[in-house]
Amino acid sequence: MNGTTDGETAATESGTGRTESAGDGTTTGSGTTGPGARGPVIELSDVDFGYAATPVVEDVSVRIDAGEYAAVVGPNGSGKSTLMKLMLGLLRPDEGQARLFGEPAHEFDDGARVGYVAQEASASKEMPITVREVVKMGRFPHVGFGRLSEGDWRIVDRALDVVGMAAFGDRRVTRLSGGQRQRAFIARALASEADLLVLDEPTVGVDVESVDAFYDLLDALNADGITVLLIEHDLGAVTDHADRVVCLNREVYFDGPTAEFVESDALGRAFGTARTVTGGSS
Ligand SMILES: Nc1ncnc2c1ncn2[C@@H]1O[C@H](COP(=O)(O)OP(=O)(O)OP(=O)(O)O)[C@@H](O)[C@H]1O
């Protein structure tokens, strides 16, 4: 058992508990201004990028609006992670523009709004800290490195509850399963009140039984207004859960609703084979 079923229940029965903090830990509801507002979250316009002279991303224009659940798919080495770094301002386009929440992505500095979950949350593997301490970090953008107030701790505990990890708060992250570790990092994003969740192949290393519940949690978070951007190899998971697909191989081969992607030949063209989307993850 790894607690993921509990997480699914917590997220779907009671909602994600996504709230805006009023600073003292009291809440003001999801709101329509600031975090949760409609409008473009990520905008790439005519972006070119290469490492040294090798082009990796060419003439890419993608816009992701608040509340969307989008997935970027493509073959190995097709530029997915590079695209994500351009979107988050970690790399700057050689040509074109990248904007995050309306600002030039490389100048965007409100890190609390973006929750990033890396593959296997690998950086955490050797961290000798507890789950609750990881989630506590989500409050640092709000409190600096100062002490957390009772209200901040309530937000931390609520985030743990939402992801089904309330019973694991005192456990060291080194003693978690892959799925539990990813949930802990999602909880950290919830504690920071992120309204964009970016996940880079989040279920690599997660046991098969936990994958569906993990995606159910993402569904619930998205239903509660969080924008989800997924980079994923598991096409079944993408077609089961994401509403929109961006299929990339240096350039964009497809950008549109998942149902249209499944019917299209974009995947085969992007992979340079006759590959089609088969099966789902459930
Ligand atoms: N820091 C870097 N310096 C030089 N080349 C890089 C760097 N990072 C990635 N590349 C190259 O850029 C291309 C795209 O890599 P990227 O990691 O964006 O692709 P990807 O689609 O995420 O791949 P995968 O699915 O295998 O993770 C690859 O040819 C890769 O070798």
The ligand as an SDF file (V2000), in Angstrom:
LIG
                    3D

 31 33  0  0  0  0  0  0  0  0999 V2000
   22.3020   21.1790  -22.3300 N   0  0  0  0  0  0  0  0  0  0  0  0
   22.3630   20.6920  -23.5770 C   0  0  0  0  0  0  0  0  0  0  0  0
   23.4260   20.9290  -24.3430 N   0  0  0  0  0  0  0  0  0  0  0  0
   23.5070   20.4510  -25.6070 C   0  0  0  0  0  0  0  0  0  0  0  0
   22.5330   19.7110  -26.1890 N   0  0  0  0  0  0  0  0  0  0  0  0
   21.4490   19.4310  -25.4440 C   0  0  0  0  0  0  0  0  0  0  0  0
   21.2980   19.9030  -24.1060 C   0  0  0  0  0  0  0  0  0  0  0  0
   20.1010   19.4760  -23.6280 N   0  0  0  0  0  0  0  0  0  0  0  0
   19.5340   18.7760  -24.6130 C   0  0  0  0  0  0  0  0  0  0  0  0
   20.3330   18.7580  -25.7080 N   0  0  0  0  0  0  0  0  0  0  0  0
   20.0310   18.1100  -26.9960 C   0  0  0  0  0  0  0  0  0  0  0  0
   18.8630   18.7350  -27.5050 O   0  0  0  0  0  0  0  0  0  0  0  0
   18.0130   17.7790  -28.1270 C   0  0  0  0  0  0  0  0  0  0  0  0
   16.6380   17.8370  -27.4520 C   0  0  0  0  0  0  0  0  0  0  0  0
   16.7790   17.4020  -26.0880 O   0  0  0  0  0  0  0  0  0  0  0  0
   15.5490   17.4370  -25.0770 P   0  0  0  0  0  0  0  0  0  0  0  0
   16.0680   16.9290  -23.7810 O   0  0  0  0  0  0  0  0  0  0  0  0
   14.9100   18.7640  -25.1190 O   0  0  0  0  0  0  0  0  0  0  0  0
   14.5760   16.3780  -25.7550 O   0  0  0  0  0  0  0  0  0  0  0  0
   13.4130   15.5110  -25.1110 P   0  0  0  0  0  0  0  0  0  0  0  0
   12.3650   15.4270  -26.1640 O   0  0  0  0  0  0  0  0  0  0  0  0
   13.0270   16.0670  -23.7930 O   0  0  0  0  0  0  0  0  0  0  0  0
   14.1400   14.1240  -24.9400 O   0  0  0  0  0  0  0  0  0  0  0  0
   13.7430   12.8450  -24.0300 P   0  0  0  0  0  0  0  0  0  0  0  0
   12.3600   12.4410  -24.4150 O   0  0  0  0  0  0  0  0  0  0  0  0
   14.7600   11.8260  -24.4400 O   0  0  0  0  0  0  0  0  0  0  0  0
   13.8740   13.2810  -22.5880 O   0  0  0  0  0  0  0  0  0  0  0  0
   18.7120   16.4490  -27.9840 C   0  0  0  0  0  0  0  0  0  0  0  0
   19.4080   16.1850  -29.1770 O   0  0  0  0  0  0  0  0  0  0  0  0
   19.6690   16.6410  -26.8450 C   0  0  0  0  0  0  0  0  0  0  0  0
   20.7970   15.8250  -26.9860 O   0  0  0  0  0  0  0  0  0  0  0  0
  1  2  1  0
  2  3  1  0
  2  7  2  0
  3  4  2  0
  4  5  1  0
  5  6  2  0
  6  7  1  0
  6 10  1  0
  7  8  1  0
  8  9  2  0
  9 10  1  0
 10 11  1  0
 11 12  1  0
 11 30  1  0
 12 13  1  0
 13 14  1  0
 13 28  1  0
 14 15  1  0
 15 16  1  0
 16 17  2  0
 16 18  1  0
 16 19  1  0
 19 20  1  0
 20 21  2  0
 20 22  1  0
 20 23  1  0
 23 24  1  0
 24 25  2  0
 24 26  1  0
 24 27  1  0
 28 29  1  0
 28 30  1  0
 30 31  1  0
M  END
$$$$
